[in-house]
């Protein structure tokens, strides 16, 4: 038993530092790949060293002269699973598989691993170029439509702002966040003018006539064009937070940004539920399946998952994508309720349900969510 614990023991701090030093000074020689491939290592012969260092690494393996630190976990599964995310490489294996077998499998897949590291680096660079700065007037995509978020003084009239305490504003803010769609105002742009609309109308508009053009980025010409304005009732609260700042620095600081992002996320989550639930019901009806549960989350590396118990979990960030891609993820997870694998039978189900699923799948792989800063 002691041998098992030593065998799977995590790195010591000294070992981590040694590996980090070796990794920083090393480079990767790219394998022969198709130069037309978006993930080709020819486009990035020297991936950023931090991509090879998982923050929770437990083991290391040398690949192409570079020490790769990876997170290794035992799991209830039949095969060795490998995942490369923005954190690095994560490996899961059954309890009966030895570590030497795991490392042999990693060596056999080294081309794939390096290709994925490069792909993640490209996605990271794309994310940097499409950053959304949290401020009044910032724009983000909702089902391919540009939505401009405006911080409005609905919480407290400016005349009484001075007499309203920060704690009172925060209590009011907490109450409103429980049902954010009831406390926002929405406008839509049509025929060269802005018109007021209800949240129900907004929900209908964003699902009708949406464009499938990708990628959507707030820095692009199309991205700067807002189709809707959403007024969030946080201007007065942000002013009070700024006034109460210990540093006393003017401007839009971290606390104000956190408040704004909390509101934007709350609105998007409530909106996502209203959009995703009907799509799940629609495709479930066609397939003849009955999910035991549906929940929304925000996994870092998954758009969705399906459990053997029939539970479906979807990423609420799907509402940032075109409806066609949202539908693909919903259909994909529901098909797993009939085929809990990615074998021929599963893809046959997808083909019957969504004939152009392959094109949507390829398009989804090119998408990255713009980070908020």
C-alpha positions in Angstrom: 0.0 0.0 0.0 2.9 2.4 0.8 4.3 1.7 -2.7 1.0 2.9 -4.2 1.0 6.1 -2.2 4.7 6.8 -3.2 3.9 5.9 -6.8 1.2 8.5 -7.0 2.8 11.1 -4.7 2.6 14.7 -6.0 5.7 16.7 -6.8 7.5 18.4 -4.0 8.1 22.1 -4.3 11.8 21.4 -5.2 10.7 19.1 -8.0 8.2 21.6 -9.3 10.8 24.4 -9.5 13.3 22.1 -11.3 10.7 21.1 -13.9 9.7 24.7 -14.3 13.3 25.7 -15.0 13.8 22.9 -17.5 10.6 23.7 -19.3 11.3 27.4 -19.6 14.6 26.8 -21.3 13.3 24.1 -23.7 11.7 24.3 -27.1 9.5 22.0 -29.1 10.3 20.7 -32.6 7.1 20.6 -34.5 6.1 17.3 -36.2 5.2 17.1 -39.9 1.6 18.3 -40.2 -0.7 19.8 -42.8 0.2 23.4 -43.0 -3.4 24.3 -43.8 -4.6 22.9 -40.5 -5.5 25.7 -38.0 -3.9 23.6 -35.3 -0.6 23.0 -37.1 2.5 23.4 -35.0 4.1 25.0 -37.9 2.3 28.2 -37.0 3.8 28.2 -33.5 7.1 26.2 -33.2 7.7 27.4 -29.6 4.5 27.2 -27.6 4.4 29.2 -24.4 6.0 27.1 -21.6 3.2 27.7 -19.1 0.9 25.6 -21.3 2.9 22.5 -20.3 2.6 23.2 -16.6 -0.8 22.2 -15.1 -1.4 24.3 -11.9 -2.3 21.1 -10.0 0.2 18.8 -11.7 1.0 15.5 -9.9 3.3 13.8 -12.5 5.6 14.7 -15.4 6.7 13.2 -18.7 9.2 14.3 -21.3 7.7 14.9 -24.7 10.0 16.1 -27.5 12.6 17.3 -25.1 10.1 19.2 -23.0 9.0 18.2 -19.5 5.2 18.2 -19.4 3.7 18.5 -16.0 0.2 17.0 -16.0 -2.6 16.2 -13.5 -3.3 12.5 -13.1 -6.4 11.1 -11.5 -7.9 7.7 -11.1 -11.5 7.4 -12.3 -14.3 5.0 -12.9 -13.7 4.5 -16.6 -12.7 1.7 -19.0 -10.0 3.6 -21.0 -7.3 6.2 -20.5 -8.7 9.7 -21.0 -6.7 12.8 -22.0 -7.8 16.4 -21.9 -5.9 19.5 -22.9 -7.5 22.7 -21.5 -6.2 26.2 -20.9 -4.8 24.8 -17.6 -2.8 22.1 -19.3 -2.9 18.4 -19.6 -5.2 16.3 -17.5 -5.1 12.5 -17.6 -7.7 10.1 -16.1 -7.3 6.3 -16.0 -8.9 3.2 -14.5 -7.5 1.9 -11.2 -6.1 -1.2 -12.8 -3.9 0.7 -15.3 -0.4 1.2 -14.2 1.4 4.6 -14.4 3.9 3.1 -16.9 1.0 2.2 -19.1 -0.4 5.7 -18.8 2.9 7.2 -19.7 3.3 4.9 -22.7 -0.1 6.0 -23.9 0.9 9.6 -23.6 4.1 9.0 -25.6 2.0 7.3 -28.3 -0.2 10.4 -28.4 2.5 13.0 -28.2 1.8 14.5 -31.6 -1.9 15.0 -30.6 -0.9 16.5 -27.2 1.5 19.0 -28.8 -1.1 19.9 -31.4 -3.7 20.5 -28.7 -1.2 22.7 -26.7 -0.7 24.8 -29.8 -4.4 25.0 -30.5 -5.0 26.2 -26.9 -2.3 28.9 -27.3 -4.0 30.1 -30.5 -7.3 30.2 -28.7 -5.7 32.2 -25.9 -4.4 34.8 -28.4 -7.8 35.0 -30.0 -9.3 35.6 -26.6 -6.9 38.4 -25.9 -7.9 40.1 -29.1 -11.6 39.8 -28.3 -11.5 41.0 -24.7 -14.6 42.8 -23.5 -13.8 45.6 -21.0 -16.4 45.9 -18.3 -17.7 49.4 -18.5 -21.0 51.1 -19.2 -21.6 50.8 -23.0 -19.6 47.5 -23.4 -21.0 45.1 -26.0 -21.2 41.3 -26.0 -22.9 38.7 -28.2 -26.2 37.1 -27.5 -27.2 34.5 -30.1 -25.1 36.5 -32.6 -26.8 39.8 -31.7 -24.8 42.7 -30.2 -26.1 43.7 -26.8 -24.9 46.9 -25.2 -24.8 46.9 -21.4 -25.6 50.3 -19.9 -25.3 51.0 -16.2 -28.3 53.1 -15.4 -29.3 55.0 -12.3 -32.6 53.1 -11.6 -31.7 52.0 -8.1 -31.8 55.4 -6.4 -32.6 58.9 -7.9 -29.4 61.1 -8.1 -31.0 63.7 -5.8 -31.2 61.2 -2.9 -27.9 59.4 -3.6 -26.0 61.2 -1.0 -28.5 60.3 1.8 -28.6 56.6 0.8 -26.0 54.4 2.5 -23.9 51.9 0.6 -25.3 49.0 2.7 -28.8 50.0 1.8 -28.0 50.0 -1.9 -26.3 46.6 -1.5 -29.4 45.2 0.1 -31.6 46.5 -2.7 -29.1 45.1 -5.2 -29.2 41.7 -3.7 -33.0 41.6 -3.8 -33.1 42.7 -7.4 -30.5 40.1 -8.5 -33.0 37.3 -7.5 -35.1 38.3 -10.5 -32.9 40.4 -12.7 -35.1 40.4 -15.7 -37.8 42.3 -13.8 -35.5 45.2 -13.0 -33.9 45.9 -16.4 -35.0 48.0 -19.3 -34.4 46.9 -22.9 -34.4 48.7 -26.2 -34.0 47.4 -29.7 -32.7 49.1 -32.8 -34.9 49.0 -35.9 -35.3 51.3 -38.9 -32.6 53.6 -37.6 -34.3 54.2 -34.2 -34.3 52.8 -30.7 -37.6 51.4 -29.4 -38.5 50.2 -25.9 -39.3 46.5 -25.7 -40.2 44.0 -22.9 -37.9 41.1 -21.9 -40.4 38.7 -23.5 -40.1 40.7 -26.8 -36.4 40.8 -26.4 -36.3 37.0 -26.0 -38.3 36.6 -29.2 -36.3 39.1 -31.2 -32.9 37.5 -30.4 -34.1 34.1 -31.5 -35.5 35.4 -34.8 -33.5 36.1 -37.9 -30.1 35.7 -36.2 -26.9 35.7 -38.3 -24.6 32.7 -38.2 -21.6 34.7 -39.1 -18.6 33.8 -37.0 -16.5 34.8 -35.3 -18.4 37.5 -33.4 -16.0 39.8 -31.7 -16.6 43.3 -30.1 -13.5 44.6 -31.8 -14.8 43.7 -35.3 -16.7 46.1 -37.5 -19.9 44.0 -37.0 -19.3 43.6 -33.3 -19.4 47.3 -32.7 -22.9 47.4 -33.9 -25.4 47.0 -31.0 -28.8 45.5 -31.9 -30.1 45.9 -28.3 -29.4 48.0 -25.3 -29.9 46.6 -21.8 -30.0 49.1 -18.9 -28.8 47.7 -15.6 -29.9 49.4 -12.3 -26.4 49.7 -10.9 -25.1 53.3 -11.6 -25.9 54.6 -8.1 -24.5 51.5 -6.4 -21.3 51.8 -8.5 -20.9 55.4 -7.5 -21.3 54.6 -3.8 -18.8 51.8 -4.1 -16.3 54.1 -5.8 -16.9 56.7 -3.1 -16.3 54.2 -0.3 -13.1 52.9 -1.9 -10.3 52.7 0.6 -7.8 53.8 -2.1 -10.0 56.7 -3.1 -9.0 56.4 -6.7 -11.4 57.8 -9.2 -12.6 55.6 -12.0 -14.2 52.2 -12.5 -12.4 49.9 -10.2 -12.4 46.2 -9.4 -15.4 46.3 -7.0 -17.6 48.2 -9.5 -16.6 45.8 -12.3 -17.5 42.8 -10.1 -20.9 44.3 -9.4 -21.5 44.9 -13.1 -20.3 41.4 -14.1 -22.6 39.9 -11.5 -25.5 41.7 -13.1 -24.6 40.8 -16.6 -24.1 37.1 -15.6 -27.4 37.0 -13.7 -29.3 38.4 -16.7 -27.6 36.0 -19.1 -28.3 33.0 -16.9 -32.0 33.8 -16.6 -32.1 34.4 -20.3 -30.2 31.2 -21.0 -32.8 29.1 -19.1 -35.6 30.6 -21.1 -33.8 29.9 -24.4 -32.3 26.5 -23.6 -35.2 24.7 -21.9 -37.5 24.9 -24.9 -34.7 23.7 -27.2 -34.1 20.7 -24.9 -37.9 19.9 -24.9 -38.0 20.2 -28.7 -35.1 17.8 -29.5 -36.1 15.5 -26.7 -39.5 15.1 -28.2 -38.1 14.2 -31.6 -35.7 11.7 -30.1 -38.3 10.3 -27.7 -36.0 10.7 -24.7 -36.8 12.1 -21.3 -34.0 13.8 -19.4 -34.3 13.1 -15.7 -32.9 16.6 -14.9 -31.6 19.7 -16.7 -29.1 22.1 -15.0 -27.0 25.0 -16.3 -23.4 25.5 -15.3 -20.3 27.2 -16.5 -17.7 24.5 -17.0 -14.3 25.8 -18.3 -13.8 23.0 -20.9 -17.2 21.6 -21.7 -20.3 22.9 -23.5 -22.4 20.1 -22.0 -22.5 16.6 -20.5 -25.0 13.8 -20.1 -25.1 11.4 -17.2 -26.0 7.7 -17.2 -28.8 8.6 -14.9 -30.4 10.7 -17.7 -29.3 14.1 -16.3 -28.3 16.8 -18.8 -26.0 19.7 -17.8 -25.4 22.5 -20.3 -23.1 25.5 -20.2 -25.1 28.7 -20.0 -22.5 30.5 -22.0 -24.1 28.7 -25.0 -26.3 31.8 -25.3 -23.3 33.7 -26.6 -23.2 31.5 -29.6 -25.4 31.3 -32.7 -28.6 29.3 -32.2 -27.4 26.7 -34.7 -24.4 25.9 -32.5 -26.5 25.9 -29.3 -28.9 23.5 -31.0 -25.9 21.2 -31.9 -24.8 20.9 -28.3 -28.3 20.3 -27.0 -28.9 17.6 -29.7 -25.5 16.1 -29.0 -26.1 15.6 -25.2 -29.7 14.3 -25.8 -28.4 11.7 -28.2 -26.2 10.4 -25.4 -29.4 9.4 -23.6 -29.8 6.8 -26.4 -26.1 6.1 -27.0 -23.7 6.7 -24.0 -20.6 6.7 -26.3 -19.2 8.3 -29.5 -19.5 5.1 -31.6 -21.1 4.7 -35.0 -24.6 4.3 -33.5 -24.3 7.6 -31.7 -23.3 9.5 -34.9 -26.0 7.8 -36.8 -28.5 9.3 -34.3 -27.0 12.7 -34.8 -27.1 12.3 -38.6 -30.8 11.4 -38.5 -31.6 14.3 -36.1 -29.4 16.9 -37.6 -28.1 16.2 -41.1 -25.6 19.1 -41.1 -24.2 18.2 -37.6 -20.7 17.7 -38.9 -20.5 21.3 -40.2 -21.9 22.7 -36.9 -19.4 20.6 -35.0 -16.5 22.0 -37.0 -17.8 25.5 -36.5 -18.2 25.0 -32.8 -14.5 24.0 -32.5 -13.5 27.4 -33.9 -15.4 29.3 -31.3 -14.0 30.9 -28.1 -15.9 33.0 -25.6 -14.6 36.5 -25.3 -13.1 37.1 -21.8 -14.3 40.0 -19.7 -11.6 42.2 -18.2 
